[in-house]
Amino acid sequence: MSTKIIISDLAKTEIQNALTWYENQNIILRSKLESSINTAIKDIETTPLADQLKYKWIRVYYLRRFPFGIHFTISSSAIIIIA
């Protein structure tokens, strides 16, 4: 059984803004960023404790090819992506 992933409204907005910016630069870059984000979310879902504990309860998964980190917290019932 997989862990429920919740993406906050702020995170959704930030993701959309980044995708739009990269799309304006190059549509292929947008596609690669989207793929990187999807891979990151799958990795977070599979092994959430593997990522760096950056703040008190916030972990960060850094994308490998782009200058972004996905900030998330783990509750008893879900993984919450906050930024």
Phi and psi in degrees as a GROMACS rama.xvg file:
@    title "Ramachandran Plot"
@    xaxis  label "Phi"
@    yaxis  label "Psi"
@TYPE xy
-87.9835  157.148  SER-2
-78.3959  140.996  THR-3
-70.4722  134.731  LYS-4
-108.51  127.782  ILE-5
-117.224  126.532  ILE-6
-107.66  119.313  ILE-7
-65.1801  159.556  SER-8
-60.2899  -39.2145  ASP-9
-60.7692  -46.1556  LEU-10
-63.0991  -41.5948  ALA-11
-59.3963  -42.9936  LYS-12
-65.2962  -44.1532  THR-13
-64.0097  -40.5326  GLU-14
-63.1933  -47.0732  ILE-15
-61.8173  -41.0914  GLN-16
-62.3465  -42.2321  ASN-17
-66.2316  -43.0722  ALA-18
-62.0534  -41.7472  LEU-19
-63.909  -44.0335  THR-20
-60.2752  -47.9184  TRP-21
-66.4541  -34.1909  TYR-22
-62.3276  -38.8183  GLU-23
-67.6425  -24.7376  ASN-24
-82.9646  -47.758  GLN-25
-170.962  123.537  ASN-26
-60.7173  -31.2491  ILE-27
-67.7436  -39.1385  ILE-28
-62.3738  -39.7227  LEU-29
-59.9788  -44.8146  ARG-30
-62.6706  -40.9082  SER-31
-67.8744  -37.9459  LYS-32
-64.925  -45.3802  LEU-33
-59.4449  -42.0003  GLU-34
-63.9323  -41.4876  SER-35
-63.0997  -40.5314  SER-36
-65.4772  -44.2346  ILE-37
-62.5958  -41.561  ASN-38
-62.7878  -42.5641  THR-39
-60.5431  -44.5062  ALA-40
-63.7858  -40.0368  ILE-41
-63.9994  -42.5489  LYS-42
-63.3207  -42.9085  ASP-43
-61.2502  -43.3745  ILE-44
-62.8888  -38.9581  GLU-45
-75.8473  -45.0343  THR-46
-137.235  69.076  THR-47
-64.0893  -28.8704  PRO-48
-80.2914  -6.20943  LEU-49
-76.5811  -18.2092  ALA-50
-87.5073  153.652  ASP-51
-60.2821  130.738  GLN-52
-83.3438  107.102  LEU-53
-94.3772  -40.568  LYS-54
-124.562  -172.818  TYR-55
-51.099  -52.7306  LYS-56
-125.941  12.9041  TRP-57
-110.672  127.02  ILE-58
-104.177  157.086  ARG-59
-131.058  129.254  VAL-60
-106.588  117.12  TYR-61
-91.0483  129.677  TYR-62
-67.7328  144.471  LEU-63
-78.7272  -35.059  ARG-64
-106.556  -4.92141  ARG-65
-132.944  154.547  PHE-66
-83.9845  56.9622  PRO-67
-134.654  150.203  PHE-68
-124.863  142.128  GLY-69
-98.6322  116.327  ILE-70
-93.487  130.072  HIS-71
-147.852  162.155  PHE-72
-130.209  157.786  THR-73
-115.966  123.799  ILE-74
-107.728  -179.632  SER-75
-68.4929  -21.5645  SER-76
-118.769  -8.18977  SER-77
-163.04  164.565  ALA-78
-105.733  125.236  ILE-79
-110.552  115.696  ILE-80
-86.0354  119.05  ILE-81
-104.253  -22.8482  ILE-82
